[in-house]
Amino acid sequence: MAWFRNHYECDECGAKWTDEWSCMCDDDCRQCGARHMSPYDSDDLTLVIKERGSEFIVLRSPETAEHLPDYDEVATFPSREEASAYVVEAAYLAAEDRA
């Protein structure tokens, strides 16, 4: 399972909002209550990088995440560039596994 930040715009009132969830699911408008708005965009937050002191920690949302990302530390790097390269490679491998 992945973790996503979904971006929504209400078809009824035009309100915009984001919500994080374990899938790219429909949501209800928080302003007018219109139902079943589909996200117009989603950011994959399954793997994220957090800076801790002089290190860059790669965190991964596990398959069991549902209501919270429940991130686990999976790797530590001395630079953001190395952490980013790890994330890109891990995302590529995950996509290959799904294909």
DSSP file (Angstrom, degrees, kcal/mol; ACC not computed):
  #  RESIDUE AA STRUCTURE BP1 BP2  ACC     N-H-->O    O-->H-N    N-H-->O    O-->H-N    TCO  KAPPA ALPHA  PHI   PSI    X-CA   Y-CA   Z-CA
    1    1 A M              0   0    0      0, 0.0     2,-0.2     0, 0.0    64,-0.1   0.000 360.0 360.0 360.0 151.0    0.0    0.0    0.0
    2    2 A A        -     0   0    0     20,-0.7     2,-0.4    61,-0.1    42,-0.0  -0.522 360.0-123.9-110.3 178.6    1.2    3.5   -0.6
    3    3 A W        -     0   0    0     -2,-0.2    42,-3.5    58,-0.1    43,-0.4  -0.999  31.0-173.8-128.7 131.3    0.5    6.8    1.1
    4    4 A F  E     -AB  21  44A   0     17,-3.2    17,-2.3    -2,-0.4     2,-0.6  -0.927  28.7-146.3-128.6 146.3   -0.8    9.8   -0.9
    5    5 A R  E     -AB  20  43A   0     38,-2.3    38,-2.6    -2,-0.3     2,-0.3  -0.964  33.1-156.9-103.3 111.5   -1.6   13.5   -0.5
    6    6 A N  E     -AB  19  42A   0     13,-3.3    13,-1.8    -2,-0.6     2,-0.5  -0.716   5.3-147.9 -94.7 139.9   -4.7   13.9   -2.7
    7    7 A H  E     -AB  18  41A   0     34,-3.1    33,-2.4    -2,-0.3    34,-1.1  -0.923  20.5-174.4-110.1 128.3   -5.6   17.3   -4.2
    8    8 A Y  E     -A   17   0A   0      9,-3.0     9,-1.6    -2,-0.5     2,-0.4  -0.869  19.1-169.2-124.1 153.2   -9.3   18.1   -4.6
    9    9 A E  E     -A   16   0A   0     29,-0.4     2,-0.2    -2,-0.3     7,-0.2  -0.966  30.9-121.8-138.4 126.5  -11.5   20.8   -6.1
   10   10 A C     >  -     0   0    0      5,-2.9     4,-1.2    -2,-0.4    18,-0.0  -0.471   8.3-152.2 -70.9 130.0  -15.2   20.8   -5.5
   11   11 A D  T  4 S+     0   0    0     -2,-0.2    -1,-0.1     2,-0.1    26,-0.0   0.719  94.7  45.8 -69.6 -22.3  -17.4   20.6   -8.6
   12   12 A E  T  4 S+     0   0    0      3,-0.1    -1,-0.1     1,-0.0    -2,-0.0   0.928 131.5   8.4 -89.1 -51.6  -20.2   22.5   -6.8
   13   13 A C  T  4 S-     0   0    0      2,-0.1    -2,-0.1    21,-0.0    -1,-0.0   0.525  90.9-120.2-114.5  -8.3  -18.5   25.4   -4.9
   14   14 A G     <  +     0   0    0     -4,-1.2    -3,-0.1     1,-0.2     0, 0.0   0.473  55.5 155.0  83.5   1.3  -15.0   25.4   -6.2
   15   15 A A        -     0   0    0     -6,-0.1    -5,-2.9     1,-0.0     2,-0.4  -0.307  30.0-149.0 -61.8 145.7  -13.3   24.9   -2.8
   16   16 A K  E     +A    9   0A   0     -7,-0.2     2,-0.3    13,-0.0    -7,-0.2  -0.929  25.6 152.8-117.9 144.1   -9.9   23.3   -2.9
   17   17 A W  E     -A    8   0A   0     -9,-1.6    -9,-3.0    -2,-0.4     2,-0.3  -0.978  29.6-134.6-158.0 166.2   -8.4   21.0   -0.2
   18   18 A T  E     -A    7   0A   0     -2,-0.3     2,-0.3   -11,-0.2   -11,-0.2  -0.909  17.4-178.3-123.7 156.3   -5.9   18.3    0.3
   19   19 A D  E     -A    6   0A   0    -13,-1.8   -13,-3.3    -2,-0.3     2,-0.4  -0.980  19.9-134.8-151.3 143.1   -6.2   15.1    2.3
   20   20 A E  E     +A    5   0A   0     -2,-0.3     2,-0.3   -15,-0.2   -15,-0.2  -0.851  37.2 147.4-104.5 137.7   -3.7   12.3    3.0
   21   21 A W  E     -A    4   0A   0    -17,-2.3   -17,-3.2    -2,-0.4    46,-0.1  -0.955  58.8-100.9-158.2 169.9   -4.8    8.6    2.7
   22   22 A S  S    S+     0   0    0     44,-0.8   -20,-0.7    -2,-0.3     2,-0.3   0.381 104.2  25.3 -82.1   4.0   -3.5    5.2    1.7
   23   23 A C  S    S-     0   0    0    -19,-0.2     2,-1.3    43,-0.1   -19,-0.2  -0.946  90.0 -96.9-153.8 172.5   -5.2    5.4   -1.7
   24   24 A M        +     0   0    0     -2,-0.3     2,-0.2    18,-0.1    -4,-0.0  -0.631  66.7 161.1 -94.7  75.4   -6.3    7.9   -4.3
   25   25 A C        -     0   0    0     -2,-1.3    -2,-0.0     1,-0.1     2,-0.0  -0.527  43.5 -96.4-101.8 162.3   -9.9    7.9   -3.1
   26   26 A D        -     0   0    0     -2,-0.2     2,-0.3    12,-0.1    12,-0.2  -0.322  40.7-166.0 -67.9 157.1  -12.9   10.2   -3.5
   27   27 A D  B     -C   37   0B   0     10,-2.3    10,-3.1    -2,-0.0     2,-0.4  -0.927  20.1-112.1-141.3 163.6  -13.6   12.7   -0.7
   28   28 A D        -     0   0    0     -2,-0.3     7,-0.2     8,-0.2     2,-0.1  -0.805  41.1 -99.9-100.2 143.4  -16.5   14.9    0.3
   29   29 A C     >  -     0   0    0      5,-2.9     4,-0.9    -2,-0.4    -1,-0.1  -0.381  23.2-152.9 -63.3 131.1  -16.2   18.7    0.1
   30   30 A R  T  4 S+     0   0    0      2,-0.1    -1,-0.2     1,-0.1    -2,-0.0   0.628  91.2  47.3 -79.9 -14.2  -15.5   20.2    3.5
   31   31 A Q  T  4 S+     0   0    0      3,-0.1    -1,-0.1   -16,-0.0    -2,-0.0   0.903 131.4   8.3 -94.0 -50.0  -17.1   23.5    2.6
   32   32 A C  T  4 S-     0   0    0      2,-0.1    -2,-0.1   -17,-0.0    -3,-0.0   0.541  93.0-119.5-113.1  -9.1  -20.4   22.6    1.0
   33   33 A G     <  +     0   0    0     -4,-0.9    -3,-0.1     1,-0.2     0, 0.0   0.505  49.9 163.6  85.6   3.1  -20.7   18.8    1.6
   34   34 A A        -     0   0    0     -6,-0.1    -5,-2.9     1,-0.1     3,-0.3  -0.299  33.3-126.9 -56.4 141.8  -20.8   17.8   -2.0
   35   35 A R        +     0   0    0     -7,-0.2    -7,-0.2     1,-0.2    -1,-0.1  -0.573  67.4  15.6-101.2 155.3  -20.1   14.1   -2.2
   36   36 A H        +     0   0    0     -2,-0.2     2,-0.5     1,-0.2    -8,-0.2   0.853  64.0 174.5  61.4  46.8  -17.6   11.9   -4.1
   37   37 A M  B     -C   27   0B   0    -10,-3.1   -10,-2.3    -3,-0.3    -1,-0.2  -0.728  22.6-141.6 -81.6 126.9  -15.1   14.4   -5.4
   38   38 A S        -     0   0    0     -2,-0.5   -29,-0.4   -12,-0.2   -12,-0.1  -0.637  25.0-101.5 -86.8 146.2  -12.2   12.6   -7.2
   39   39 A P        -     0   0    0      0, 0.0   -31,-0.2     0, 0.0     3,-0.1  -0.421  20.1-157.3 -65.7 140.0   -8.7   14.0   -6.7
   40   40 A Y  S    S+     0   0    0    -33,-2.4     2,-0.3     1,-0.3   -32,-0.2   0.601  81.0   7.5 -89.6 -13.4   -7.4   16.0   -9.7
   41   41 A D  E     -B    7   0A   0    -34,-1.1   -34,-3.1     2,-0.0     2,-0.3  -0.973  65.1-161.0-159.6 155.5   -3.8   15.2   -8.6
   42   42 A S  E     -B    6   0A   0     -2,-0.3     2,-0.5   -36,-0.2   -36,-0.2  -0.997  10.9-146.0-143.8 139.1   -2.0   13.1   -6.0
   43   43 A D  E     -B    5   0A   0    -38,-2.6   -38,-2.3    -2,-0.3     2,-0.7  -0.913  22.8-130.5-103.0 127.3    1.5   13.2   -4.5
   44   44 A D  E     +B    4   0A   0     -2,-0.5   -40,-0.2   -40,-0.2     3,-0.2  -0.693  31.8 171.0 -79.3 113.7    3.0    9.8   -3.7
   45   45 A L        +     0   0    0    -42,-3.5   -41,-0.2    -2,-0.7    -1,-0.1   0.039  41.6 113.7-110.6  22.4    4.3   10.0   -0.1
   46   46 A T  S    S+     0   0    0    -43,-0.4    15,-2.5     1,-0.2     2,-0.5   0.917  85.9  32.4 -60.6 -43.2    5.1    6.3    0.3
   47   47 A L  E    S+D   60   0C   0     13,-0.2     2,-0.3    -3,-0.2    13,-0.2  -0.973  78.7 169.7-116.1 126.0    8.8    7.2    0.5
   48   48 A V  E     -D   59   0C   0     11,-2.2    11,-3.0    -2,-0.5     2,-0.5  -0.915  26.6-132.8-132.1 159.7    9.8   10.5    2.1
   49   49 A I  E     -D   58   0C   0     -2,-0.3     2,-0.4     9,-0.2     9,-0.2  -0.957  20.2-174.3-115.8 129.2   13.1   12.1    3.2
   50   50 A K  E     -D   57   0C   0      7,-2.6     7,-3.1    -2,-0.5     2,-0.4  -0.973  21.7-130.3-121.9 137.7   13.5   13.8    6.5
   51   51 A E  E     +D   56   0C   0     -2,-0.4     2,-0.4     5,-0.2     5,-0.2  -0.734  25.1 178.6 -87.0 131.9   16.6   15.7    7.7
   52   52 A R  E >   -D   55   0C   0      3,-2.8     3,-2.1    -2,-0.4     2,-0.3  -0.897  62.3 -54.7-135.4 104.1   17.9   14.7   11.2
   53   53 A G  T 3  S-     0   0    0     -2,-0.4    -2,-0.0     1,-0.3     0, 0.0  -0.506 120.8 -20.7  64.5-124.0   21.0   16.6   12.2
   54   54 A S  T 3  S+     0   0    0     -2,-0.3     2,-0.3    -3,-0.1    -1,-0.3   0.285 124.9  85.2 -98.8   9.7   23.6   16.0    9.5
   55   55 A E  E <   -D   52   0C   0     -3,-2.1    -3,-2.8    24,-0.0     2,-0.5  -0.739  66.9-140.2-111.9 159.2   21.8   12.9    8.1
   56   56 A F  E     -DE  51  77C   0     21,-2.7    21,-2.2    -2,-0.3     2,-0.4  -0.975  20.4-157.0-120.6 116.7   19.0   12.3    5.7
   57   57 A I  E     -DE  50  76C   0     -7,-3.1    -7,-2.6    -2,-0.5     2,-0.6  -0.796   6.6-146.0-100.4 129.0   16.6    9.6    6.7
   58   58 A V  E     -DE  49  75C   0     17,-2.9    16,-2.9    -2,-0.4    17,-1.2  -0.846  19.1-166.2 -93.2 125.5   14.4    7.8    4.1
   59   59 A L  E     -DE  48  73C   0    -11,-3.0   -11,-2.2    -2,-0.6     2,-0.4  -0.875   2.5-160.9-112.0 144.3   11.0    6.8    5.6
   60   60 A R  E     -DE  47  72C   0     12,-2.6    12,-2.3    -2,-0.4   -13,-0.2  -0.990  17.8-132.9-128.7 132.8    8.6    4.3    4.0
   61   61 A S        -     0   0    0    -15,-2.5     9,-0.2    -2,-0.4    10,-0.2  -0.733  36.7-128.7 -79.4 123.6    4.9    3.9    4.7
   62   62 A P    >   -     0   0    0      0, 0.0     3,-1.9     0, 0.0    -1,-0.1  -0.184  18.8-104.9 -76.1 166.9    4.3    0.2    5.2
   63   63 A E  T 3  S+     0   0    0      1,-0.3   -61,-0.1     3,-0.0    -2,-0.0   0.763 118.5  61.0 -57.2 -27.0    1.7   -2.0    3.4
   64   64 A T  T 3  S+     0   0    0      6,-0.1    -1,-0.3   -63,-0.1     2,-0.1   0.526  75.8 117.9 -82.5  -6.1   -0.3   -2.1    6.7
   65   65 A A    <   +     0   0    0     -3,-1.9   -63,-0.0     4,-0.2    -4,-0.0  -0.384  23.1 145.4 -65.0 135.9   -0.9    1.7    6.7
   66   66 A E  S    S+     0   0    0      2,-0.5   -44,-0.8    -2,-0.1    -1,-0.2   0.537  75.0  12.9-132.1 -61.1   -4.5    2.7    6.5
   67   67 A H  S    S+     0   0    0      1,-0.2   -47,-0.1   -46,-0.1    -2,-0.1   0.642 132.4  28.9-100.2 -18.5   -5.4    5.8    8.5
   68   68 A L  S    S-     0   0    0      1,-0.1    -2,-0.5   -46,-0.0    -1,-0.2  -0.955  80.1-120.2-136.3 154.3   -1.9    7.1    9.2
   69   69 A P        -     0   0    0      0, 0.0    -4,-0.2     0, 0.0    -5,-0.1   0.789  31.0-160.9 -69.9 -25.1    1.3    6.6    7.2
   70   70 A D        -     0   0    0     -9,-0.2    -6,-0.1     1,-0.1   -10,-0.1   0.889  20.6-151.6  47.9  48.9    3.1    4.8   10.1
   71   71 A Y        -     0   0    0    -10,-0.2     2,-0.4   -12,-0.1   -10,-0.2  -0.159  12.9-158.6 -57.4 140.4    6.5    5.5    8.6
   72   72 A D  E     -E   60   0C   0    -12,-2.3   -12,-2.6     0, 0.0     2,-0.4  -0.930  24.7-114.3-113.5 143.1    9.4    3.2    9.2
   73   73 A E  E     +E   59   0C   0     -2,-0.4   -14,-0.2   -14,-0.2     3,-0.1  -0.650  39.7 167.7 -74.2 130.0   13.0    4.2    8.8
   74   74 A V  E     +     0   0C   0    -16,-2.9     2,-0.3    -2,-0.4   -15,-0.2   0.617  58.0   3.2-118.6 -20.9   14.5    2.3    5.9
   75   75 A A  E     -E   58   0C   0    -17,-1.2   -17,-2.9     2,-0.0    -1,-0.4  -0.983  52.6-148.3-164.2 154.3   17.9    4.0    5.1
   76   76 A T  E     -E   57   0C   0     -2,-0.3   -19,-0.2   -19,-0.2   -21,-0.0  -0.991  18.2-177.9-129.8 137.6   20.2    6.8    6.2
   77   77 A F  E     -E   56   0C   0    -21,-2.2   -21,-2.7    -2,-0.4    -2,-0.0  -0.946  33.6-131.8-135.2 153.6   22.4    8.9    4.0
   78   78 A P  S    S+     0   0    0      0, 0.0     2,-0.3     0, 0.0   -21,-0.1   0.642  92.7  37.3 -78.5 -13.9   25.0   11.7    4.5
   79   79 A S  S  > S-     0   0    0    -23,-0.1     4,-1.8     1,-0.1     5,-0.1  -0.968  73.4-128.5-138.3 154.3   23.5   13.8    1.7
   80   80 A R  H  > S+     0   0    0     -2,-0.3     4,-3.0     1,-0.2     5,-0.2   0.858 110.2  60.1 -64.6 -35.4   20.0   14.6    0.4
   81   81 A E  H  > S+     0   0    0      2,-0.2     4,-2.3     1,-0.2    -1,-0.2   0.917 106.4  45.1 -60.5 -44.4   21.2   13.8   -3.1
   82   82 A E  H  > S+     0   0    0      2,-0.2     4,-2.0     1,-0.2    -1,-0.2   0.899 113.8  49.7 -67.1 -39.9   22.1   10.2   -2.1
   83   83 A A  H  X S+     0   0    0     -4,-1.8     4,-2.2     2,-0.2    -2,-0.2   0.916 111.1  49.8 -63.6 -42.6   18.8    9.8   -0.2
   84   84 A S  H  X S+     0   0    0     -4,-3.0     4,-2.5     1,-0.2    -2,-0.2   0.894 108.7  52.0 -63.3 -40.7   16.9   11.2   -3.3
   85   85 A A  H  X S+     0   0    0     -4,-2.3     4,-2.3     1,-0.2    -1,-0.2   0.896 109.3  50.8 -62.9 -39.1   18.7    8.7   -5.6
   86   86 A Y  H  X S+     0   0    0     -4,-2.0     4,-2.8     2,-0.2    -2,-0.2   0.925 110.3  49.1 -62.0 -45.5   17.7    5.9   -3.2
   87   87 A V  H  X S+     0   0    0     -4,-2.2     4,-2.5     2,-0.2     5,-0.2   0.912 110.8  49.8 -62.4 -43.6   14.0    7.0   -3.3
   88   88 A V  H  X S+     0   0    0     -4,-2.5     4,-2.2     2,-0.2    -1,-0.2   0.931 113.6  45.8 -61.7 -45.5   14.0    7.2   -7.1
   89   89 A E  H  X S+     0   0    0     -4,-2.3     4,-2.6     2,-0.2    -2,-0.2   0.914 112.9  49.7 -64.3 -43.3   15.5    3.7   -7.4
   90   90 A A  H  X S+     0   0    0     -4,-2.8     4,-2.2     1,-0.2    -1,-0.2   0.896 111.5  48.7 -63.9 -40.1   13.1    2.3   -4.8
   91   91 A A  H  X S+     0   0    0     -4,-2.5     4,-2.2     2,-0.2    -1,-0.2   0.902 111.3  50.6 -65.6 -40.5   10.1    3.8   -6.6
   92   92 A Y  H  X S+     0   0    0     -4,-2.2     4,-2.1    -5,-0.2    -2,-0.2   0.931 111.3  47.6 -61.9 -46.3   11.3    2.4  -10.0
   93   93 A L  H  X S+     0   0    0     -4,-2.6     4,-2.0     1,-0.2    -1,-0.2   0.883 110.7  51.9 -64.1 -38.5   11.7   -1.1   -8.5
   94   94 A A  H  X S+     0   0    0     -4,-2.2     4,-1.5     2,-0.2    -1,-0.2   0.901 109.6  49.7 -64.8 -40.0    8.3   -0.9   -6.9
   95   95 A A  H  X S+     0   0    0     -4,-2.2     4,-1.1     1,-0.2    -2,-0.2   0.887 109.2  52.1 -65.6 -38.2    6.8    0.1  -10.3
   96   96 A E  H  < S+     0   0    0     -4,-2.1     3,-0.3     1,-0.2    -1,-0.2   0.885 107.0  53.4 -63.7 -39.1    8.6   -2.8  -12.0
   97   97 A D  H  < S+     0   0    0     -4,-2.0    -1,-0.2     1,-0.2    -2,-0.2   0.849 108.9  49.2 -64.2 -34.5    7.1   -5.2   -9.4
   98   98 A R  H  <        0   0    0     -4,-1.5    -1,-0.2     1,-0.2    -2,-0.2   0.724 360.0 360.0 -77.5 -21.0    3.6   -4.0  -10.1
   99   99 A A     <        0   0    0     -4,-1.1    -1,-0.2    -3,-0.3    -2,-0.2   0.470 360.0 360.0 -76.5 360.0    4.0   -4.4  -13.9
